[in-house]
Each structure stands twice: as structure tokens, then as C-alpha cells.
Amino acid sequence: MSETLRLRHPGGVTPIVIGEGALAESAGALGDWLAERTVFVVTTPTVRRLHGSALAPLESIARSWSVL
């Protein structure tokens, strides 16, 4: 189950989706949103090794992409 946090900042509000199934639940809405944004993915080396390939389609859409 995922949870959406709302990060409020001077430019508005940015949703942060966390938890199990977060990518699957939000993938449909991400395409247009990613095209104009910089993306930061916070993960661990093990999770990235096991599941990083699932992010490849989204990485190609984003303006800028960083995995931390």
C-alpha cells in the first residue's frame, strides 16, 4: 500500500508517493507530469539492482533524472 505526501513549497505542492506499489499506482499519471520535471529517486543499492529496470520507461520521459 502506498501513501501520498504533499510537499508544500513556494512554487506550489509536489506529491511524493511512497510505499509498496507506489510506482504501479502512479505510473498512469506520471507521463505528462514527468516530461517537464526533474526526478529524484531515493532507494538502496539492493532495491535498485533488483527493481531499477522498472524505472527505465519513466527515466526516458523525465527532463532530468537522478537516483540517490
Jmol script that loads the backbone (N, CA, C; Angstrom):
load data "model"
ATOM      1  N   MET A   1       0.848  -1.168   0.000  1.00  0.00           N
ATOM      2  CA  MET A   1       0.000   0.000   0.000  1.00  0.00           C
ATOM      3  C   MET A   1       0.898   1.236   0.000  1.00  0.00           C
ATOM      4  N   SER A   2       0.585   2.164  -0.866  1.00  0.00           N
ATOM      5  CA  SER A   2       1.380   3.388  -0.928  1.00  0.00           C
ATOM      6  C   SER A   2       0.656   4.536  -0.232  1.00  0.00           C
ATOM      7  N   GLU A   3       1.405   5.580  -0.025  1.00  0.00           N
ATOM      8  CA  GLU A   3       0.869   6.774   0.630  1.00  0.00           C
ATOM      9  C   GLU A   3       1.385   7.985  -0.136  1.00  0.00           C
ATOM     10  N   THR A   4       0.564   8.997  -0.288  1.00  0.00           N
ATOM     11  CA  THR A   4       0.988  10.218  -0.961  1.00  0.00           C
ATOM     12  C   THR A   4       1.151  11.332   0.061  1.00  0.00           C
ATOM     13  N   LEU A   5       2.361  11.872   0.099  1.00  0.00           N
ATOM     14  CA  LEU A   5       2.650  13.017   0.954  1.00  0.00           C
ATOM     15  C   LEU A   5       2.603  14.261   0.084  1.00  0.00           C
ATOM     16  N   ARG A   6       2.270  15.379   0.644  1.00  0.00           N
ATOM     17  CA  ARG A   6       2.210  16.645  -0.096  1.00  0.00           C
ATOM     18  C   ARG A   6       3.312  17.563   0.411  1.00  0.00           C
ATOM     19  N   LEU A   7       4.279  17.846  -0.458  1.00  0.00           N
ATOM     20  CA  LEU A   7       5.367  18.745  -0.111  1.00  0.00           C
ATOM     21  C   LEU A   7       4.979  20.149  -0.557  1.00  0.00           C
ATOM     22  N   ARG A   8       4.720  21.024   0.391  1.00  0.00           N
ATOM     23  CA  ARG A   8       4.337  22.401   0.085  1.00  0.00           C
ATOM     24  C   ARG A   8       5.603  23.256  -0.004  1.00  0.00           C
ATOM     25  N   HIS A   9       5.665  24.083  -1.047  1.00  0.00           N
ATOM     26  CA  HIS A   9       6.816  24.950  -1.274  1.00  0.00           C
ATOM     27  C   HIS A   9       6.342  26.210  -1.981  1.00  0.00           C
ATOM     28  N   PRO A  10       7.208  27.211  -2.140  1.00  0.00           N
ATOM     29  CA  PRO A  10       6.783  28.473  -2.748  1.00  0.00           C
ATOM     30  C   PRO A  10       6.188  28.322  -4.155  1.00  0.00           C
ATOM     31  N   GLY A  11       6.582  27.274  -4.867  1.00  0.00           N
ATOM     32  CA  GLY A  11       6.065  27.072  -6.218  1.00  0.00           C
ATOM     33  C   GLY A  11       4.782  26.275  -6.278  1.00  0.00           C
ATOM     34  N   GLY A  12       4.280  25.839  -5.144  1.00  0.00           N
ATOM     35  CA  GLY A  12       3.040  25.059  -5.119  1.00  0.00           C
ATOM     36  C   GLY A  12       3.144  23.855  -4.214  1.00  0.00           C
ATOM     37  N   VAL A  13       2.614  22.743  -4.685  1.00  0.00           N
ATOM     38  CA  VAL A  13       2.607  21.498  -3.924  1.00  0.00           C
ATOM     39  C   VAL A  13       3.115  20.385  -4.830  1.00  0.00           C
ATOM     40  N   THR A  14       4.017  19.566  -4.302  1.00  0.00           N
ATOM     41  CA  THR A  14       4.542  18.428  -5.047  1.00  0.00           C
ATOM     42  C   THR A  14       4.134  17.148  -4.332  1.00  0.00           C
ATOM     43  N   PRO A  15       3.469  16.226  -5.048  1.00  0.00           N
ATOM     44  CA  PRO A  15       3.113  14.958  -4.418  1.00  0.00           C
ATOM     45  C   PRO A  15       4.333  14.051  -4.338  1.00  0.00           C
ATOM     46  N   ILE A  16       4.485  13.361  -3.218  1.00  0.00           N
ATOM     47  CA  ILE A  16       5.550  12.386  -3.031  1.00  0.00           C
ATOM     48  C   ILE A  16       4.867  11.072  -2.683  1.00  0.00           C
ATOM     49  N   VAL A  17       4.990  10.085  -3.577  1.00  0.00           N
ATOM     50  CA  VAL A  17       4.339   8.792  -3.383  1.00  0.00           C
ATOM     51  C   VAL A  17       5.371   7.828  -2.826  1.00  0.00           C
ATOM     52  N   ILE A  18       5.051   7.209  -1.706  1.00  0.00           N
ATOM     53  CA  ILE A  18       5.974   6.287  -1.049  1.00  0.00           C
ATOM     54  C   ILE A  18       5.264   4.985  -0.710  1.00  0.00           C
ATOM     55  N   GLY A  19       6.042   3.933  -0.541  1.00  0.00           N
ATOM     56  CA  GLY A  19       5.497   2.669  -0.075  1.00  0.00           C
ATOM     57  C   GLY A  19       5.370   1.632  -1.166  1.00  0.00           C
ATOM     58  N   GLU A  20       4.973   0.438  -0.752  1.00  0.00           N
ATOM     59  CA  GLU A  20       4.821  -0.679  -1.668  1.00  0.00           C
ATOM     60  C   GLU A  20       3.758  -0.379  -2.721  1.00  0.00           C
ATOM     61  N   GLY A  21       4.104  -0.583  -3.973  1.00  0.00           N
ATOM     62  CA  GLY A  21       3.169  -0.358  -5.070  1.00  0.00           C
ATOM     63  C   GLY A  21       3.071   1.079  -5.531  1.00  0.00           C
ATOM     64  N   ALA A  22       3.925   1.954  -5.015  1.00  0.00           N
ATOM     65  CA  ALA A  22       3.841   3.379  -5.347  1.00  0.00           C
ATOM     66  C   ALA A  22       3.992   3.628  -6.844  1.00  0.00           C
ATOM     67  N   LEU A  23       4.955   2.982  -7.470  1.00  0.00           N
ATOM     68  CA  LEU A  23       5.179   3.200  -8.899  1.00  0.00           C
ATOM     69  C   LEU A  23       4.008   2.686  -9.723  1.00  0.00           C
ATOM     70  N   ALA A  24       3.554   1.495  -9.426  1.00  0.00           N
ATOM     71  CA  ALA A  24       2.439   0.916 -10.179  1.00  0.00           C
ATOM     72  C   ALA A  24       1.175   1.755 -10.047  1.00  0.00           C
ATOM     73  N   GLU A  25       0.922   2.268  -8.855  1.00  0.00           N
ATOM     74  CA  GLU A  25      -0.290   3.049  -8.627  1.00  0.00           C
ATOM     75  C   GLU A  25      -0.256   4.410  -9.312  1.00  0.00           C
ATOM     76  N   SER A  26       0.928   4.949  -9.504  1.00  0.00           N
ATOM     77  CA  SER A  26       1.009   6.300 -10.050  1.00  0.00           C
ATOM     78  C   SER A  26       1.531   6.366 -11.480  1.00  0.00           C
ATOM     79  N   ALA A  27       1.889   5.241 -12.071  1.00  0.00           N
ATOM     80  CA  ALA A  27       2.511   5.226 -13.396  1.00  0.00           C
ATOM     81  C   ALA A  27       1.647   5.895 -14.463  1.00  0.00           C
ATOM     82  N   GLY A  28       0.354   5.667 -14.444  1.00  0.00           N
ATOM     83  CA  GLY A  28      -0.515   6.234 -15.465  1.00  0.00           C
ATOM     84  C   GLY A  28      -0.522   7.752 -15.488  1.00  0.00           C
ATOM     85  N   ALA A  29      -0.430   8.355 -14.336  1.00  0.00           N
ATOM     86  CA  ALA A  29      -0.485   9.809 -14.232  1.00  0.00           C
ATOM     87  C   ALA A  29       0.889  10.461 -14.394  1.00  0.00           C
ATOM     88  N   LEU A  30       1.943   9.672 -14.453  1.00  0.00           N
ATOM     89  CA  LEU A  30       3.290  10.232 -14.436  1.00  0.00           C
ATOM     90  C   LEU A  30       3.802  10.745 -15.781  1.00  0.00           C
ATOM     91  N   GLY A  31       3.349  10.200 -16.887  1.00  0.00           N
ATOM     92  CA  GLY A  31       3.895  10.548 -18.196  1.00  0.00           C
ATOM     93  C   GLY A  31       3.978  12.031 -18.476  1.00  0.00           C
ATOM     94  N   ASP A  32       2.849  12.722 -18.510  1.00  0.00           N
ATOM     95  CA  ASP A  32       2.833  14.161 -18.791  1.00  0.00           C
ATOM     96  C   ASP A  32       3.530  14.955 -17.698  1.00  0.00           C
ATOM     97  N   TRP A  33       3.358  14.536 -16.467  1.00  0.00           N
ATOM     98  CA  TRP A  33       3.949  15.247 -15.341  1.00  0.00           C
ATOM     99  C   TRP A  33       5.470  15.174 -15.397  1.00  0.00           C
ATOM    100  N   LEU A  34       6.029  14.003 -15.714  1.00  0.00           N
ATOM    101  CA  LEU A  34       7.479  13.823 -15.754  1.00  0.00           C
ATOM    102  C   LEU A  34       8.157  14.609 -16.865  1.00  0.00           C
ATOM    103  N   ALA A  35       7.464  14.802 -17.960  1.00  0.00           N
ATOM    104  CA  ALA A  35       8.071  15.426 -19.131  1.00  0.00           C
ATOM    105  C   ALA A  35       8.632  16.819 -18.845  1.00  0.00           C
ATOM    106  N   GLU A  36       8.131  17.480 -17.843  1.00  0.00           N
ATOM    107  CA  GLU A  36       8.551  18.845 -17.549  1.00  0.00           C
ATOM    108  C   GLU A  36       9.323  18.966 -16.244  1.00  0.00           C
ATOM    109  N   ARG A  37       9.715  17.861 -15.642  1.00  0.00           N
ATOM    110  CA  ARG A  37      10.288  17.928 -14.301  1.00  0.00           C
ATOM    111  C   ARG A  37      11.603  17.175 -14.152  1.00  0.00           C
ATOM    112  N   THR A  38      12.294  17.523 -13.073  1.00  0.00           N
ATOM    113  CA  THR A  38      13.471  16.798 -12.639  1.00  0.00           C
ATOM    114  C   THR A  38      13.020  15.772 -11.609  1.00  0.00           C
ATOM    115  N   VAL A  39      13.491  14.543 -11.734  1.00  0.00           N
ATOM    116  CA  VAL A  39      13.056  13.454 -10.869  1.00  0.00           C
ATOM    117  C   VAL A  39      14.211  12.985 -10.001  1.00  0.00           C
ATOM    118  N   PHE A  40      13.940  12.767  -8.724  1.00  0.00           N
ATOM    119  CA  PHE A  40      14.892  12.182  -7.795  1.00  0.00           C
ATOM    120  C   PHE A  40      14.269  10.903  -7.255  1.00  0.00           C
ATOM    121  N   VAL A  41      14.970   9.792  -7.393  1.00  0.00           N
ATOM    122  CA  VAL A  41      14.513   8.520  -6.857  1.00  0.00           C
ATOM    123  C   VAL A  41      15.438   8.166  -5.705  1.00  0.00           C
ATOM    124  N   VAL A  42      14.872   7.995  -4.518  1.00  0.00           N
ATOM    125  CA  VAL A  42      15.656   7.641  -3.340  1.00  0.00           C
ATOM    126  C   VAL A  42      15.453   6.145  -3.101  1.00  0.00           C
ATOM    127  N   THR A  43      16.558   5.400  -3.117  1.00  0.00           N
ATOM    128  CA  THR A  43      16.474   3.952  -2.984  1.00  0.00           C
ATOM    129  C   THR A  43      17.737   3.422  -2.319  1.00  0.00           C
ATOM    130  N   THR A  44      17.835   2.121  -2.233  1.00  0.00           N
ATOM    131  CA  THR A  44      19.045   1.472  -1.726  1.00  0.00           C
ATOM    132  C   THR A  44      19.709   0.738  -2.885  1.00  0.00           C
ATOM    133  N   PRO A  45      20.995   0.429  -2.784  1.00  0.00           N
ATOM    134  CA  PRO A  45      21.652  -0.306  -3.879  1.00  0.00           C
ATOM    135  C   PRO A  45      20.971  -1.645  -4.184  1.00  0.00           C
ATOM    136  N   THR A  46      20.520  -2.345  -3.162  1.00  0.00           N
ATOM    137  CA  THR A  46      19.868  -3.632  -3.382  1.00  0.00           C
ATOM    138  C   THR A  46      18.546  -3.468  -4.125  1.00  0.00           C
ATOM    139  N   VAL A  47      17.736  -2.522  -3.692  1.00  0.00           N
ATOM    140  CA  VAL A  47      16.450  -2.289  -4.364  1.00  0.00           C
ATOM    141  C   VAL A  47      16.677  -1.828  -5.799  1.00  0.00           C
ATOM    142  N   ARG A  48      17.653  -0.970  -6.012  1.00  0.00           N
ATOM    143  CA  ARG A  48      17.938  -0.505  -7.371  1.00  0.00           C
ATOM    144  C   ARG A  48      18.375  -1.666  -8.254  1.00  0.00           C
ATOM    145  N   ARG A  49      19.222  -2.547  -7.726  1.00  0.00           N
ATOM    146  CA  ARG A  49      19.691  -3.695  -8.508  1.00  0.00           C
ATOM    147  C   ARG A  49      18.525  -4.618  -8.864  1.00  0.00           C
ATOM    148  N   LEU A  50      17.630  -4.844  -7.915  1.00  0.00           N
ATOM    149  CA  LEU A  50      16.523  -5.769  -8.133  1.00  0.00           C
ATOM    150  C   LEU A  50      15.385  -5.187  -8.961  1.00  0.00           C
ATOM    151  N   HIS A  51      15.134  -3.881  -8.816  1.00  0.00           N
ATOM    152  CA  HIS A  51      13.935  -3.299  -9.424  1.00  0.00           C
ATOM    153  C   HIS A  51      14.191  -2.075 -10.296  1.00  0.00           C
ATOM    154  N   GLY A  52      15.431  -1.670 -10.438  1.00  0.00           N
ATOM    155  CA  GLY A  52      15.753  -0.461 -11.191  1.00  0.00           C
ATOM    156  C   GLY A  52      15.273  -0.479 -12.631  1.00  0.00           C
ATOM    157  N   SER A  53      15.248  -1.639 -13.250  1.00  0.00           N
ATOM    158  CA  SER A  53      14.817  -1.716 -14.650  1.00  0.00           C
ATOM    159  C   SER A  53      13.364  -1.295 -14.823  1.00  0.00           C
ATOM    160  N   ALA A  54      12.564  -1.393 -13.769  1.00  0.00           N
ATOM    161  CA  ALA A  54      11.156  -0.978 -13.841  1.00  0.00           C
ATOM    162  C   ALA A  54      11.029   0.527 -14.045  1.00  0.00           C
ATOM    163  N   LEU A  55      12.081   1.276 -13.711  1.00  0.00           N
ATOM    164  CA  LEU A  55      12.051   2.729 -13.845  1.00  0.00           C
ATOM    165  C   LEU A  55      12.465   3.213 -15.230  1.00  0.00           C
ATOM    166  N   ALA A  56      13.051   2.346 -16.042  1.00  0.00           N
ATOM    167  CA  ALA A  56      13.584   2.755 -17.344  1.00  0.00           C
ATOM    168  C   ALA A  56      12.577   3.516 -18.225  1.00  0.00           C
ATOM    169  N   PRO A  57      11.339   3.054 -18.355  1.00  0.00           N
ATOM    170  CA  PRO A  57      10.391   3.804 -19.184  1.00  0.00           C
ATOM    171  C   PRO A  57      10.137   5.222 -18.665  1.00  0.00           C
ATOM    172  N   LEU A  58      10.101   5.383 -17.355  1.00  0.00           N
ATOM    173  CA  LEU A  58       9.867   6.705 -16.777  1.00  0.00           C
ATOM    174  C   LEU A  58      11.105   7.590 -16.922  1.00  0.00           C
ATOM    175  N   GLU A  59      12.281   6.987 -16.806  1.00  0.00           N
ATOM    176  CA  GLU A  59      13.532   7.731 -16.924  1.00  0.00           C
ATOM    177  C   GLU A  59      13.662   8.375 -18.305  1.00  0.00           C
ATOM    178  N   SER A  60      13.183   7.697 -19.338  1.00  0.00           N
ATOM    179  CA  SER A  60      13.296   8.240 -20.689  1.00  0.00           C
ATOM    180  C   SER A  60      12.362   9.427 -20.930  1.00  0.00           C
ATOM    181  N   ILE A  61      11.343   9.584 -20.096  1.00  0.00           N
ATOM    182  CA  ILE A  61      10.380  10.673 -20.258  1.00  0.00           C
ATOM    183  C   ILE A  61      10.824  11.937 -19.522  1.00  0.00           C
ATOM    184  N   ALA A  62      11.413  11.778 -18.360  1.00  0.00           N
ATOM    185  CA  ALA A  62      11.739  12.917 -17.486  1.00  0.00           C
ATOM    186  C   ALA A  62      12.770  13.842 -18.119  1.00  0.00           C
ATOM    187  N   ARG A  63      12.678  15.114 -17.814  1.00  0.00           N
ATOM    188  CA  ARG A  63      13.633  16.117 -18.289  1.00  0.00           C
ATOM    189  C   ARG A  63      15.007  15.831 -17.705  1.00  0.00           C
ATOM    190  N   SER A  64      15.051  15.487 -16.439  1.00  0.00           N
ATOM    191  CA  SER A  64      16.297  15.182 -15.747  1.00  0.00           C
ATOM    192  C   SER A  64      16.013  14.107 -14.708  1.00  0.00           C
ATOM    193  N   TRP A  65      16.971  13.211 -14.497  1.00  0.00           N
ATOM    194  CA  TRP A  65      16.723  12.044 -13.669  1.00  0.00           C
ATOM    195  C   TRP A  65      17.935  11.755 -12.803  1.00  0.00           C
ATOM    196  N   SER A  66      17.751  11.575 -11.494  1.00  0.00           N
ATOM    197  CA  SER A  66      18.844  11.232 -10.578  1.00  0.00           C
ATOM    198  C   SER A  66      18.381  10.150  -9.628  1.00  0.00           C
ATOM    199  N   VAL A  67      19.216   9.142  -9.441  1.00  0.00           N
ATOM    200  CA  VAL A  67      18.924   8.102  -8.469  1.00  0.00           C
ATOM    201  C   VAL A  67      19.891   8.263  -7.312  1.00  0.00           C
ATOM    202  N   LEU A  68      19.341   8.401  -6.109  1.00  0.00           N
ATOM    203  CA  LEU A  68      20.146   8.592  -4.913  1.00  0.00           C
ATOM    204  C   LEU A  68      20.045   7.375  -4.025  1.00  0.00           C
TER     205      LEU A  68
END
end "model"
wireframe off; spacefill off
backbone 0.3
color backbone group
